[in-house]
Amino acid sequence: MSGTSLGKMPLHGGQVRQVMRAFPDAPTPFVDLSTGISPYAYPFASPEISALSRLPEVSDEEALLRAAATAYGVWCPEMVVAAPGTQMLIGLLPLILDYRRVTIWGPTYSGHETAWRLAGAEVQVVVSEAEFEAATRVERMVCIICNPNNPDGRTLSLSKLLQLAENSSKSAGYLIVDEAFADFEEQSAPSLLPHPALMVLRSFGKSYGLPGVRLGFLLTNSGLADRVRKIMGSWAVGTQAIEAGCQALADGKWLAERRIQLRRDRARLAKIMEKAGLNVAGTGPLFLLVRSSVAHALWKWLCVRGIVTRAFPERPSDLRFGFPANESAWGRLEQALFDWKARSE
């Protein structure tokens, strides 16, 4: 990374060391607010080293699929595909589905557009509900929506998602719903399955604060799920991810407690933004979106103070903030934002 140009930003959040090479005098430890990942890691019991010296058993993989089916509310494990992160699934779907026209409701997570363009698809990004709904009626169109959306938190109701899926079914298309942040919502799209046109992506690492274990899921009709599993091949998910998934997905009490805590964190962060004179343009379960004409300057101001947020070169007025992981990080962020306001007055 050269200089501090947003044009040189990493493609995704979380590449803190790459970003901070441009700020060698910034204090450490760095505060990473760039990822939209829960600051609360699930305390799973890691498997013994002996368990890592063998390949996962079929029974282990089946246990993970059962746990995911129960947690996400689908009626049978055959509708679940486990993968080493949803990013791999996002990259695989354009190769598995023999479709070449795609509509994405943006602005949203850029990985979907990148994957389909690399596969040679014709991709259009629309910015209104009416345009997206119209696309679901187009013959053999793949339509992609993130719900809740990243980075502005936009959501659609279950009834609306069902209507869109029905449109796609009638037009021989697919509706892909990326629910990376849906674990903290009251309703979610898997309850609409099985449906011939609906595919749902669920992240594990974001909600459970364990992105390093690399685990994600695709939920869809059993025929398509079986096809995806066969293409991925044997042992797609490692022993540690299986253990983490089985333990965390079965712990509904822990998730409910984190849901309450994260709502408090969101309210706390929104209050800090208000006091700092910043405009909150959207909120999600694990992030807030700030919109400002001087967002780049604020991003740099925070980096100098060792705080990394998510900037978007294609939308230079947007800046996304995740939630700090501890009181020290909260204090550093609050002080940096209040100093920013004082400097600007």
C-alpha positions as CSV (number, residue, x, y, z in Angstrom):
1,M,0.0,0.0,0.0
2,S,1.5,3.3,-1.0
3,G,0.4,6.6,0.6
4,T,-3.1,6.9,2.1
5,S,-5.1,6.8,-1.1
6,L,-8.4,4.9,-0.8
7,G,-7.8,3.6,-4.3
8,K,-5.1,1.4,-2.7
9,M,-7.4,0.0,0.0
10,P,-7.7,-3.8,0.5
11,L,-10.7,-5.4,-1.2
12,H,-12.1,-6.4,2.1
13,G,-12.0,-5.4,5.8
14,G,-9.6,-7.0,8.2
15,Q,-6.3,-6.4,6.4
16,V,-5.1,-4.2,9.2
17,R,-1.4,-4.6,8.8
18,Q,-1.6,-3.9,5.1
19,V,-3.5,-0.7,5.8
20,M,-1.3,0.4,8.6
21,R,1.9,0.2,6.7
22,A,1.1,3.7,5.6
23,F,0.9,4.9,9.2
24,P,4.1,3.5,10.8
25,D,3.9,5.9,13.8
26,A,0.3,4.9,14.8
27,P,0.0,3.6,18.4
28,T,-0.5,-0.1,19.0
29,P,-2.3,-2.4,19.5
30,F,-4.4,-1.4,16.4
31,V,-8.2,-1.2,16.9
32,D,-9.7,-3.1,14.0
33,L,-13.3,-1.8,13.3
34,S,-13.1,-2.6,9.6
35,T,-14.6,-6.1,9.4
36,G,-18.2,-6.2,10.7
37,I,-17.3,-9.3,12.8
38,S,-18.6,-9.7,16.3
39,P,-16.2,-8.7,19.0
40,Y,-17.4,-11.6,21.1
41,A,-15.7,-14.9,20.2
42,Y,-17.5,-18.1,21.1
43,P,-15.5,-19.9,23.7
44,F,-15.5,-23.3,22.0
45,A,-13.4,-26.2,23.3
46,S,-10.7,-26.8,20.7
47,P,-10.2,-30.4,19.7
48,E,-7.3,-32.3,21.1
49,I,-4.2,-32.5,18.8
50,S,-4.9,-36.1,18.2
51,A,-8.2,-35.2,16.5
52,L,-6.2,-33.0,14.1
53,S,-4.0,-35.9,13.1
54,R,-6.8,-37.6,11.2
55,L,-9.3,-36.6,8.5
56,P,-12.9,-35.8,9.7
57,E,-15.2,-38.8,9.9
58,V,-18.4,-38.8,7.9
59,S,-20.3,-38.9,11.2
60,D,-18.5,-35.7,12.3
61,E,-19.6,-33.9,9.1
62,E,-23.1,-35.2,9.5
63,A,-23.3,-33.8,13.0
64,L,-22.3,-30.4,11.7
65,L,-25.0,-30.4,9.1
66,R,-27.6,-31.5,11.7
67,A,-26.5,-28.7,14.0
68,A,-26.7,-26.1,11.2
69,A,-30.1,-27.4,10.0
70,T,-31.5,-27.0,13.5
71,A,-29.9,-23.6,14.2
72,Y,-31.1,-22.1,10.9
73,G,-34.5,-23.7,10.9
74,V,-34.4,-26.0,7.8
75,W,-36.2,-29.3,8.0
76,C,-33.5,-31.7,7.0
77,P,-29.6,-31.7,6.9
78,E,-29.6,-32.7,3.2
79,M,-30.5,-29.0,2.5
80,V,-27.2,-27.8,4.1
81,V,-23.8,-27.4,2.5
82,A,-20.9,-26.7,4.9
83,A,-17.9,-24.9,3.4
84,P,-14.6,-23.3,4.5
85,G,-16.3,-19.8,4.6
86,T,-19.1,-18.3,2.6
87,Q,-16.5,-16.6,0.4
88,M,-15.7,-19.9,-1.2
89,L,-19.4,-20.6,-1.8
90,I,-19.8,-17.1,-3.4
91,G,-17.0,-18.0,-5.8
92,L,-18.4,-21.4,-6.6
93,L,-22.0,-20.5,-7.3
94,P,-21.2,-18.8,-10.7
95,L,-19.5,-22.0,-11.8
96,I,-22.2,-24.3,-10.5
97,L,-25.2,-22.4,-11.9
98,D,-25.2,-22.3,-15.7
99,Y,-26.5,-18.7,-15.8
100,R,-25.0,-15.7,-17.5
101,R,-27.2,-12.8,-16.4
102,V,-27.1,-11.5,-12.9
103,T,-28.7,-8.6,-11.0
104,I,-27.4,-7.4,-7.7
105,W,-29.1,-5.0,-5.4
106,G,-26.4,-2.6,-4.4
107,P,-24.4,-1.0,-3.1
108,T,-23.5,-4.1,-1.2
109,Y,-20.7,-6.6,-0.6
110,S,-18.5,-6.5,-3.6
111,G,-17.5,-10.2,-3.6
112,H,-20.7,-11.2,-5.4
113,E,-20.2,-8.9,-8.3
114,T,-16.5,-9.9,-8.5
115,A,-17.2,-13.6,-8.6
116,W,-19.9,-13.5,-11.3
117,R,-17.8,-11.1,-13.5
118,L,-14.8,-13.4,-13.2
119,A,-17.0,-16.3,-14.4
120,G,-17.9,-14.2,-17.5
121,A,-21.5,-13.3,-16.5
122,E,-23.2,-10.1,-17.5
123,V,-23.8,-8.3,-14.2
124,Q,-25.9,-5.3,-13.5
125,V,-26.1,-3.5,-10.1
126,V,-29.4,-1.8,-9.4
127,V,-30.1,0.6,-6.5
128,S,-33.9,0.4,-6.0
129,E,-36.4,-2.2,-4.8
130,A,-38.5,-1.7,-8.0
131,E,-35.5,-2.4,-10.3
132,F,-34.5,-5.5,-8.3
133,E,-38.1,-6.8,-8.3
134,A,-38.3,-6.3,-12.0
135,A,-35.1,-8.3,-12.5
136,T,-36.6,-11.3,-10.7
137,R,-39.2,-11.5,-13.5
138,V,-36.6,-11.7,-16.2
139,E,-36.1,-15.1,-17.8
140,R,-33.1,-17.1,-16.4
141,M,-31.8,-14.2,-14.2
142,V,-29.8,-14.8,-11.0
143,C,-30.8,-12.1,-8.5
144,I,-28.6,-11.5,-5.4
145,I,-29.5,-9.6,-2.3
146,C,-27.8,-9.2,1.0
147,N,-30.3,-9.2,3.8
148,P,-29.5,-7.4,6.2
149,N,-27.4,-5.4,3.7
150,N,-23.8,-4.6,4.1
151,P,-22.9,-1.8,4.7
152,D,-26.2,0.1,5.3
153,G,-28.3,-2.5,7.1
154,R,-31.2,-2.4,4.7
155,T,-33.6,-5.3,5.2
156,L,-36.6,-6.9,3.4
157,S,-39.4,-8.7,5.1
158,L,-39.9,-12.5,4.7
159,S,-43.1,-11.9,2.8
160,K,-41.2,-9.8,0.3
161,L,-38.4,-12.3,-0.1
162,L,-40.9,-15.0,-0.7
163,Q,-42.6,-12.9,-3.4
164,L,-39.2,-12.3,-5.1
165,A,-38.4,-16.1,-4.9
166,E,-41.7,-16.8,-6.5
167,N,-41.0,-14.4,-9.3
168,S,-37.6,-16.1,-9.9
169,S,-39.2,-19.5,-9.9
170,K,-41.7,-18.5,-12.5
171,S,-39.0,-17.1,-14.7
172,A,-36.6,-20.1,-14.3
173,G,-34.2,-18.0,-12.3
174,Y,-32.6,-18.0,-8.9
175,L,-32.8,-15.7,-5.9
176,I,-29.6,-15.8,-3.8
177,V,-30.0,-14.3,-0.3
178,D,-26.8,-13.5,1.5
179,E,-27.6,-13.6,5.2
180,A,-24.1,-13.0,6.6
181,F,-25.6,-10.8,9.4
182,A,-28.9,-12.6,9.9
183,D,-28.1,-14.5,13.1
184,F,-29.2,-11.5,15.1
185,E,-32.5,-10.9,13.3
186,E,-35.9,-12.1,14.4
187,Q,-36.7,-13.8,11.0
188,S,-34.6,-15.2,8.2
189,A,-35.0,-16.7,4.8
190,P,-34.2,-20.4,5.6
191,S,-37.8,-20.6,6.9
192,L,-38.9,-20.3,3.3
193,L,-37.1,-23.4,2.3
194,P,-37.4,-25.8,0.5
195,H,-38.1,-23.5,-2.5
196,P,-36.9,-24.3,-6.1
197,A,-35.5,-20.9,-6.7
198,L,-34.1,-19.9,-3.3
199,M,-30.5,-20.2,-2.1
200,V,-29.4,-18.8,1.3
201,L,-25.9,-18.1,2.4
202,R,-25.1,-18.0,6.2
203,S,-21.8,-16.9,7.7
204,F,-20.5,-18.5,10.9
205,G,-17.4,-16.5,11.7
206,K,-19.1,-13.1,11.8
207,S,-21.8,-13.9,14.3
208,Y,-19.6,-16.1,16.5
209,G,-16.5,-13.9,16.3
210,L,-14.4,-16.8,14.9
211,P,-13.6,-15.9,11.3
212,G,-10.3,-17.7,11.4
213,V,-11.9,-21.1,11.7
214,R,-13.3,-20.6,8.1
215,L,-16.8,-21.9,8.2
216,G,-20.0,-21.0,6.2
217,F,-23.1,-22.6,4.9
218,L,-25.4,-22.7,1.8
219,L,-29.0,-23.6,2.5
220,T,-31.1,-24.7,-0.5
221,N,-33.1,-27.5,-2.0
222,S,-31.6,-30.9,-1.3
223,G,-30.9,-31.6,-5.0
224,L,-28.8,-28.5,-5.5
225,A,-27.2,-28.9,-2.1
226,D,-26.0,-32.4,-3.0
227,R,-24.6,-31.1,-6.3
228,V,-22.6,-28.4,-4.5
229,R,-21.3,-30.9,-1.9
230,K,-20.1,-33.3,-4.7
231,I,-18.3,-30.5,-6.5
232,M,-16.5,-29.4,-3.3
233,G,-15.4,-33.0,-2.7
234,S,-14.5,-34.8,0.5
235,W,-13.3,-33.1,3.7
236,A,-14.3,-29.6,2.6
237,V,-14.4,-28.5,6.3
238,G,-11.7,-29.3,8.7
239,T,-11.9,-30.8,12.2
240,Q,-11.5,-27.6,14.1
241,A,-14.3,-25.9,12.1
242,I,-16.6,-28.9,12.6
243,E,-16.0,-28.8,16.4
244,A,-16.5,-25.0,16.6
245,G,-19.7,-25.2,14.5
246,C,-21.2,-28.1,16.4
247,Q,-20.7,-26.5,19.7
248,A,-21.6,-22.9,18.8
249,L,-24.7,-23.6,16.7
250,A,-26.2,-25.7,19.5
251,D,-25.7,-22.9,22.0
252,G,-28.8,-20.8,21.6
253,K,-28.5,-19.2,25.0
254,W,-25.1,-17.8,24.1
255,L,-26.4,-16.3,20.9
256,A,-29.4,-14.7,22.6
257,E,-27.1,-13.1,25.1
258,R,-24.8,-11.8,22.4
259,R,-27.8,-10.4,20.5
260,I,-28.8,-8.3,23.6
261,Q,-25.2,-7.1,24.1
262,L,-24.7,-6.2,20.5
263,R,-27.8,-4.1,20.5
264,R,-26.4,-2.2,23.5
265,D,-23.1,-1.8,21.6
266,R,-24.9,-0.4,18.6
267,A,-26.8,2.1,20.7
268,R,-23.6,3.1,22.5
269,L,-21.8,3.6,19.2
270,A,-24.6,5.6,17.7
271,K,-24.6,7.9,20.7
272,I,-20.9,8.5,20.3
273,M,-21.4,9.3,16.6
274,E,-24.1,11.8,17.6
275,K,-21.9,13.5,20.1
276,A,-19.1,13.6,17.5
277,G,-21.5,15.3,15.0
278,L,-21.4,12.5,12.5
279,N,-24.3,11.3,10.4
280,V,-25.3,7.7,10.8
281,A,-26.7,6.7,7.4
282,G,-27.4,3.0,8.3
283,T,-27.1,0.4,11.0
284,G,-26.7,-3.4,11.0
285,P,-26.4,-6.0,13.7
286,L,-22.6,-5.6,13.7
287,F,-21.8,-2.2,12.3
288,L,-22.8,1.4,11.7
289,L,-22.4,3.3,8.5
290,V,-21.4,7.0,8.6
291,R,-21.8,9.2,5.6
292,S,-19.7,12.4,5.3
293,S,-18.2,14.6,2.7
294,V,-14.9,14.4,4.6
295,A,-15.0,10.6,5.2
296,H,-11.5,10.1,3.7
297,A,-10.0,12.7,6.1
298,L,-11.8,11.0,9.0
299,W,-10.5,7.6,8.0
300,K,-7.0,8.9,7.9
301,W,-7.4,10.7,11.2
302,L,-8.4,7.5,12.8
303,C,-5.7,5.5,11.2
304,V,-3.1,7.9,12.6
305,R,-4.5,7.0,16.0
306,G,-4.3,3.3,15.3
307,I,-8.0,2.8,14.6
308,V,-8.9,1.1,11.3
309,T,-12.4,1.5,9.8
310,R,-13.8,0.3,6.5
311,A,-13.6,2.8,3.7
312,F,-15.0,2.3,0.2
313,P,-13.0,3.8,-2.7
314,E,-16.1,3.5,-5.0
315,R,-18.2,5.4,-2.4
316,P,-15.8,7.9,-0.8
317,S,-18.4,9.5,1.5
318,D,-19.1,6.2,3.3
319,L,-17.2,4.9,6.3
320,R,-18.3,1.7,8.2
321,F,-17.6,1.2,11.9
322,G,-17.6,-2.2,13.6
323,F,-17.9,-2.5,17.4
324,P,-14.9,-2.2,19.7
325,A,-13.9,-5.4,21.5
326,N,-13.0,-3.9,24.9
327,E,-13.2,-0.8,27.0
328,S,-9.8,0.4,26.0
329,A,-10.8,0.3,22.3
330,W,-14.1,2.1,23.1
331,G,-12.1,4.8,24.9
332,R,-9.6,5.3,22.1
333,L,-12.4,5.5,19.5
334,E,-14.4,8.0,21.6
335,Q,-11.5,10.2,22.3
336,A,-10.4,10.2,18.6
337,L,-13.9,11.1,17.4
338,F,-14.3,13.9,20.0
339,D,-10.9,15.3,19.1
340,W,-12.0,15.2,15.5
341,K,-15.0,17.2,16.3
342,A,-13.1,19.7,18.4
343,R,-10.6,20.2,15.5
344,S,-13.4,20.7,13.0
345,E,-15.2,23.4,15.1
